Amino acid sequence: MGSKRSEVLPFQAMEVLNAANRLEQNGEHVLHMEVGQPGAPVPDSVLKVAHDHLSSGRLGYTEAQGIPLLKKSIARYYKQTFGLEVPESRIFATTGSSAGFNLAFLAGFDRGDRIAITSPGYPAYRNIIEVLGLECVEIEVGPETRWSLTPEILEAVHKEKPLKGVLVASPANPTGTMMSPEALKALVEACEAMDLWFISDEIYHGLAYDMEEETALRFTDKAIIVNSFSKYYCMTGWRIGWMVLPEVLVRPIERIAQSLYISPPELAQVTAAAAFDATEDYEKIKAGYAANRQVLLDHLPQLGFDVLPVDGAFYVYAGVSQLTNDSMEFCQKMLAETHIAATPGVDFDLTRGNQFMRFSFAGKEPDIKLAVERLENWLK
């Protein structure tokens, strides 16, 4: 028998990916809209840095916090993007953002502490929190708050039974919605007033379309910032991310990381540092996402999907109540009959998810257009 802590729900996006891969192994052409993975490769200038470093013939352990080159590059990013001076001592490289969330939960919370997240929300938050013996408090959000958490909602939940922290993503997964700088500031200040850890998931920064993005670092030096090279920088398989930490958590997280991970991969760190110098290439890739986004916004409502605002990231979270009352069954049937892979909403919302599904538009524009054509024919 396995442990009770291992009895978490499966990650449905990955379950759909597995099923889609089996179809491809049988020779079928599958259009992948299930996982948040950029279809574009890492730019050539960035790959060249990786090739050159590999030619050195040695890859080894690094500092648990990350190599100085990468930390300097991240600090420069905050200066150039937000005009903020972030001390390199507070920057911590991680093995993907997933390791960042693990480290944040382990260093900031004790067994049984309550951490609030939004529903709909990224399912791995819930699973990691529960595996670590913490209590995940899922707060339903909806159109009345543009699918975002507000100070008033958070304060009411905290008053009912005290929380220890809150995790917020902007742009968010699966909704793609964003908080305005003013809304983010108000939530950060409310958390400080309630003495809650504020964990800001900023892994989709760089992928904003109609709104201004902001980092929680603008408003506090007490927040835990988690970011990643996976999304904007197209480095999912390199497993490299970073955190910006309050001073009080730097040493505790370093001690934990030394034992759990030793260090992030050296090759990934060196390559990630070079990614900051390829902005022109990445902006071209982003323009492709913007075109894909527009294709879906133009066509999905005509096919019976109720589309949420898509402020950022590369997802459309769509209501399917006009088409089905079971998004899981709908997605399974859609994959089998149209070979379009998308994720059912039950992955992101245990209560209302049967009424929603998520499309990723991180792929290539011809594939997105072909997916629309297949959907139009299927739903006639």
Secondary structure in CASP SS format (residue, H / E / C, confidence):
PFRMAT SS
TARGET T0000
AUTHOR 0000-0000-0000
METHOD secondary structure of the structure
MODEL  1
M C 1.00
G C 1.00
S C 1.00
K H 1.00
R H 1.00
S H 1.00
E C 1.00
V C 1.00
L C 1.00
P C 1.00
F C 1.00
Q H 1.00
A H 1.00
M H 1.00
E H 1.00
V H 1.00
L H 1.00
N H 1.00
A H 1.00
A H 1.00
N H 1.00
R H 1.00
L H 1.00
E H 1.00
Q H 1.00
N C 1.00
G C 1.00
E C 1.00
H C 1.00
V C 1.00
L E 1.00
H E 1.00
M C 1.00
E C 1.00
V C 1.00
G C 1.00
Q C 1.00
P C 1.00
G C 1.00
A C 1.00
P C 1.00
V C 1.00
P C 1.00
D H 1.00
S H 1.00
V H 1.00
L H 1.00
K H 1.00
V H 1.00
A H 1.00
H H 1.00
D H 1.00
H H 1.00
L H 1.00
S C 1.00
S C 1.00
G C 1.00
R C 1.00
L C 1.00
G C 1.00
Y C 1.00
T C 1.00
E C 1.00
A C 1.00
Q C 1.00
G C 1.00
I C 1.00
P H 1.00
L H 1.00
L H 1.00
K H 1.00
K H 1.00
S H 1.00
I H 1.00
A H 1.00
R H 1.00
Y H 1.00
Y H 1.00
K H 1.00
Q H 1.00
T H 1.00
F H 1.00
G C 1.00
L C 1.00
E C 1.00
V C 1.00
P C 1.00
E H 1.00
S H 1.00
R H 1.00
I E 1.00
F E 1.00
A E 1.00
T E 1.00
T C 1.00
G H 1.00
S H 1.00
S H 1.00
A H 1.00
G H 1.00
F H 1.00
N H 1.00
L H 1.00
A H 1.00
F H 1.00
L H 1.00
A H 1.00
G H 1.00
F C 1.00
D C 1.00
R C 1.00
G C 1.00
D C 1.00
R E 1.00
I E 1.00
A E 1.00
I E 1.00
T E 1.00
S E 1.00
P C 1.00
G C 1.00
Y C 1.00
P H 1.00
A H 1.00
Y H 1.00
R H 1.00
N H 1.00
I H 1.00
I H 1.00
E H 1.00
V H 1.00
L C 1.00
G C 1.00
L C 1.00
E E 1.00
C E 1.00
V E 1.00
E E 1.00
I E 1.00
E E 1.00
V C 1.00
G C 1.00
P H 1.00
E H 1.00
T H 1.00
R C 1.00
W C 1.00
S C 1.00
L C 1.00
T C 1.00
P H 1.00
E H 1.00
I H 1.00
L H 1.00
E H 1.00
A H 1.00
V H 1.00
H H 1.00
K H 1.00
E H 1.00
K C 1.00
P C 1.00
L C 1.00
K C 1.00
G E 1.00
V E 1.00
L E 1.00
V E 1.00
A E 1.00
S C 1.00
P C 1.00
A C 1.00
N C 1.00
P C 1.00
T C 1.00
G C 1.00
T C 1.00
M C 1.00
M C 1.00
S C 1.00
P H 1.00
E H 1.00
A H 1.00
L H 1.00
K H 1.00
A H 1.00
L H 1.00
V H 1.00
E H 1.00
A H 1.00
C H 1.00
E H 1.00
A H 1.00
M C 1.00
D C 1.00
L C 1.00
W E 1.00
F E 1.00
I E 1.00
S E 1.00
D E 1.00
E C 1.00
I C 1.00
Y C 1.00
H C 1.00
G C 1.00
L C 1.00
A E 1.00
Y C 1.00
D C 1.00
M C 1.00
E C 1.00
E C 1.00
E C 1.00
T C 1.00
A H 1.00
L H 1.00
R H 1.00
F C 1.00
T C 1.00
D C 1.00
K C 1.00
A C 1.00
I E 1.00
I E 1.00
V E 1.00
N E 1.00
S E 1.00
F C 1.00
S C 1.00
K C 1.00
Y C 1.00
Y C 1.00
C C 1.00
M C 1.00
T H 1.00
G H 1.00
W H 1.00
R C 1.00
I C 1.00
G E 1.00
W E 1.00
M E 1.00
V E 1.00
L C 1.00
P C 1.00
E H 1.00
V H 1.00
L H 1.00
V H 1.00
R H 1.00
P H 1.00
I H 1.00
E H 1.00
R H 1.00
I H 1.00
A H 1.00
Q H 1.00
S H 1.00
L H 1.00
Y C 1.00
I C 1.00
S C 1.00
P C 1.00
P C 1.00
E H 1.00
L H 1.00
A H 1.00
Q H 1.00
V H 1.00
T H 1.00
A H 1.00
A H 1.00
A H 1.00
A H 1.00
F C 1.00
D C 1.00
A C 1.00
T H 1.00
E H 1.00
D H 1.00
Y H 1.00
E H 1.00
K H 1.00
I H 1.00
K H 1.00
A H 1.00
G H 1.00
Y H 1.00
A H 1.00
A H 1.00
N H 1.00
R H 1.00
Q H 1.00
V H 1.00
L H 1.00
L H 1.00
D H 1.00
H H 1.00
L C 1.00
P H 1.00
Q H 1.00
L H 1.00
G C 1.00
F C 1.00
D E 1.00
V E 1.00
L C 1.00
P C 1.00
V C 1.00
D C 1.00
G E 1.00
A C 1.00
F C 1.00
Y E 1.00
V E 1.00
Y E 1.00
A E 1.00
G E 1.00
V C 1.00
S C 1.00
Q C 1.00
L C 1.00
T C 1.00
N C 1.00
D C 1.00
S H 1.00
M H 1.00
E H 1.00
F H 1.00
C H 1.00
Q H 1.00
K H 1.00
M H 1.00
L H 1.00
A H 1.00
E H 1.00
T H 1.00
H C 1.00
I E 1.00
A E 1.00
A C 1.00
T E 1.00
P E 1.00
G H 1.00
V H 1.00
D H 1.00
F C 1.00
D C 1.00
L C 1.00
T C 1.00
R C 1.00
G H 1.00
N H 1.00
Q H 1.00
F E 1.00
M E 1.00
R E 1.00
F E 1.00
S E 1.00
F C 1.00
A C 1.00
G C 1.00
K C 1.00
E H 1.00
P H 1.00
D H 1.00
I H 1.00
K H 1.00
L H 1.00
A H 1.00
V H 1.00
E H 1.00
R H 1.00
L H 1.00
E H 1.00
N H 1.00
W H 1.00
L C 1.00
K C 1.00
END
